[in-house]
Every structure is written in structure tokens, then in C-alpha cells.
Amino acid sequence: MTNAVKKTYRAGRAALARVIARALPAKIMRDKRYFATWERYGYHVTPVHYYSAVPDIAALEETLWSEARLPVGIDMREGAQLELLETVSTRYGSEFSRFPREAPTADCPFFVNNGNFFGVDAEMLYGMVRKQRPRRITEIGSGFSMLLVPWQSRRTRRKILFTNASLSPSSHFQKANYFRGARTCPS
């Protein structure tokens, strides 16, 4: 393939990508119910949004990608982190696996495939709270993690002072009414 043909091919693919991006309805692309469908085909479709953990790359400086930088003065202790990951997943993975997968239940408002706080993040938070046994947890925001964390207090029968700061509590939290009553999820 000549350079001219390669250049034309790349330009054609870029044009096709722009057409597809414009043609796909934003509601379908942003609907969390279809995340698993996109993922099965090898894509992670996430909306550009202030609250997203994925940054708007167009707003980042170009040097961010061209210069390798490590945080100055911070020892990441990668070996210790990997050891902690192994310990927590081995010790508490079977407990975490008992959470409902696809939808909340009457007894448990947290479910694993919630499209917001899931996978290794949720499993590690669960395991860290179990392992470290904190007396106090403060959370900023009101996402699915706040449905998981208070359960630790009931699970271990240890009192955890759970403080949440949120300007607008999410609807799934309000509906769950999780801090009242004696709900427990998975026993």
C-alpha cells in the first residue's frame, strides 16, 4: 500500500467515525443500560460530563500525553499496593460476590453492575472497609458507593460514623432509605 493510499484510507476512516458519531442518538450512547452491550463489542462509551471520572481529553494540554511525569515527592509503593489488592480480594472476594449482580433487591439497594460504581472499585472499597475497620468514613457525593459503605457497619456489627456531604442526594439513595430500619444485604 502506498503512502497516498494509506493517507486516503486514514482520512476515510476519520470521516466515517465523524458520520457515525453524529448519526448515533445521544440518548442511546449515554444510556447506562446499554453499557454492557457496547462493552461486549469492545467499546467503553462514556459521556463527557463534569461528574465523569473520565476527563474531557479535548480540554487537556497536549504536553500531558507527550511528557512522562511521575508525581513529585510521592512514593506510590506499587509493590505494597499490589500486595494489598491481593490480600483484600482473596480475603473478602467471596463476600463481595454475594451481592446482587443486575438489580437491587428488597433487602439490598447496592448491586454490582450498576453502571456507576462497580468492578474492582466497589470490590476494593468493600474489602478496604472490612480490612481496615475504620470508625469514621466521610464521603463527598451520593453515588452507589454510599449504598455499599453503610452495609459494612451492619455486616460487622461495628459502629461506623458515616458522614455524607452531597448537594443533591441521588434518587437511588433516597428511594433505598438505607439508613433506616434493619436492612442487610447479602447475609
C-alpha positions as MATLAB code, in Angstrom:
seq = 'MTNAVKKTYRAGRAALARVIARALPAKIMRDKRYFATWERYGYHVTPVHYYSAVPDIAALEETLWSEARLPVGIDMREGAQLELLETVSTRYGSEFSRFPREAPTADCPFFVNNGNFFGVDAEMLYGMVRKQRPRRITEIGSGFSMLLVPWQSRRTRRKILFTNASLSPSSHFQKANYFRGARTCPS';
ca = [
       0.000    0.000    0.000;
       1.473    3.378   -0.981;
       1.655    6.350    1.384;
      -1.022    8.165   -0.633;
      -3.385    5.201   -0.349;
      -2.696    4.913    3.412;
      -3.378    8.622    3.890;
      -6.653    8.385    1.950;
      -7.651    5.288    3.916;
      -6.988    7.050    7.255;
      -8.897   10.158    6.140;
     -11.830    7.987    5.043;
     -11.923    6.207    8.402;
     -11.828    9.542   10.268;
     -14.713   10.847    8.155;
     -16.692    7.655    8.761;
     -16.134    7.976   12.519;
     -17.458   11.558   12.454;
     -20.559   10.487   10.491;
     -21.269    7.602   12.902;
     -20.774    9.863   15.943;
     -23.304   12.359   14.526;
     -25.770    9.655   13.461;
     -25.978    7.763   16.771;
     -28.614    9.228   19.106;
     -27.005   10.715   22.223;
     -29.704    9.162   24.430;
     -28.685    5.656   23.356;
     -24.978    6.390   23.666;
     -25.368    7.808   27.190;
     -27.906    5.313   28.499;
     -26.175    3.192   31.156;
     -28.462    0.269   30.366;
     -26.522   -0.259   27.122;
     -23.020   -0.064   28.625;
     -22.695   -3.854   28.743;
     -23.777   -4.112   25.096;
     -21.089   -1.664   23.968;
     -18.547   -3.405   26.187;
     -19.271   -6.803   24.585;
     -18.188   -5.269   21.280;
     -15.014   -3.841   22.829;
     -16.109   -0.244   23.468;
     -16.436    1.808   26.611;
     -18.827    4.620   25.774;
     -18.856    7.324   28.427;
     -20.428   10.779   28.194;
     -18.302   13.898   28.550;
     -19.623   15.234   31.828;
     -18.352   17.194   34.806;
     -19.001   14.285   37.202;
     -17.415   11.663   34.972;
     -14.204   10.004   36.130;
     -13.071   10.133   32.501;
     -11.770   13.609   31.651;
     -12.706   15.629   28.581;
      -9.454   14.996   26.691;
     -10.054   17.910   24.336;
      -9.712   20.239   27.352;
      -6.327   18.803   28.418;
      -2.958   20.198   27.364;
      -1.162   18.315   24.585;
       2.021   18.000   26.717;
       0.106   15.773   29.104;
       0.444   12.938   26.566;
       3.966   13.626   25.315;
       5.835   14.008   28.615;
       6.176   11.127   31.063;
       5.737   12.501   34.572;
       5.530   10.891   37.975;
       4.030   12.700   40.955;
       6.801   14.675   42.625;
       7.513   13.635   46.210;
       5.011   10.772   46.265;
       6.125    7.195   46.704;
       3.390    5.137   45.060;
       4.610    1.952   46.790;
       3.383   -0.166   43.896;
       4.512   -3.416   45.483;
       2.591   -2.694   48.684;
      -0.490   -1.696   46.693;
      -0.426   -4.915   44.679;
       0.007   -6.917   47.884;
      -2.967   -5.117   49.461;
      -5.040   -5.759   46.348;
      -4.228   -9.473   46.527;
      -4.943   -9.661   50.283;
      -8.267   -7.838   50.089;
      -9.543   -9.719   47.039;
      -8.529  -13.082   48.488;
      -9.920  -12.432   51.953;
     -13.194  -10.682   51.058;
     -13.870  -11.554   47.409;
     -16.318  -14.337   48.245;
     -18.352  -11.970   50.442;
     -18.474   -9.366   47.699;
     -19.546  -11.971   45.153;
     -22.806  -12.491   47.096;
     -24.099   -9.002   46.238;
     -26.921   -8.908   43.688;
     -25.467   -8.510   40.197;
     -28.062   -6.890   37.930;
     -30.628   -5.118   40.109;
     -31.274   -4.101   43.704;
     -33.312   -6.405   45.886;
     -35.773   -5.571   48.638;
     -33.008   -6.197   51.167;
     -30.065   -4.712   49.284;
     -30.098   -1.427   47.359;
     -26.499   -1.922   46.142;
     -25.978   -4.132   43.104;
     -22.705   -4.829   41.319;
     -23.491   -3.997   37.667;
     -24.963   -0.585   38.449;
     -23.026    1.290   35.743;
     -21.662    3.854   38.208;
     -19.610    2.294   40.991;
     -18.754   -1.292   40.140;
     -15.992   -3.745   39.350;
     -12.688   -3.527   41.117;
     -13.502   -0.090   42.609;
     -16.527   -1.393   44.508;
     -14.781   -4.628   45.469;
     -11.747   -2.775   46.816;
     -13.833   -0.287   48.794;
     -15.752   -3.173   50.313;
     -12.550   -5.051   51.140;
     -10.729   -1.966   52.465;
     -13.557   -1.167   54.871;
     -13.634   -4.794   56.017;
      -9.855   -4.970   56.454;
      -9.109   -1.521   57.890;
     -12.234   -1.353   60.093;
     -12.479    2.444   60.168;
     -14.513    4.154   62.851;
     -15.349    7.070   60.565;
     -15.948    7.406   56.831;
     -16.678   10.672   55.073;
     -17.979   10.636   51.531;
     -18.432   13.557   49.192;
     -21.351   12.905   46.861;
     -24.153   10.394   46.966;
     -23.496    7.664   44.479;
     -23.702    3.916   44.633;
     -20.712    3.760   46.975;
     -22.877    5.205   49.731;
     -25.208    2.262   49.326;
     -22.287   -0.135   49.839;
     -20.354    1.505   52.682;
     -23.027    1.664   55.434;
     -23.682   -2.024   54.936;
     -20.251   -2.669   56.447;
     -21.452   -1.302   59.758;
     -24.314   -3.777   59.841;
     -22.224   -6.642   58.424;
     -19.522   -6.380   61.064;
     -21.817   -5.122   63.831;
     -19.319   -2.310   64.331;
     -20.474    1.240   64.592;
     -19.074    3.362   61.771;
     -19.732    7.079   61.804;
     -20.704    7.637   58.183;
     -20.833   11.248   57.065;
     -22.051   12.164   53.615;
     -21.796   15.599   52.049;
     -23.940   15.982   48.975;
     -25.630   18.972   47.394;
     -28.186   16.760   45.717;
     -28.663   13.230   47.076;
     -29.251   10.820   44.241;
     -32.652    9.268   43.698;
     -31.479    5.670   44.205;
     -30.209    6.653   47.655;
     -33.420    8.444   48.601;
     -35.554    5.500   47.434;
     -33.395    2.997   49.301;
     -33.952    4.716   52.651;
     -30.872    2.727   53.573;
     -30.025    4.257   56.902;
     -33.352    3.403   58.499;
     -34.539    0.002   59.534;
     -32.548   -3.203   59.768;
     -31.826   -3.980   56.156;
     -28.870   -6.158   55.401;
     -27.588   -7.246   52.057;
     -26.136  -10.272   51.289;
     -26.070  -12.222   54.501;
];
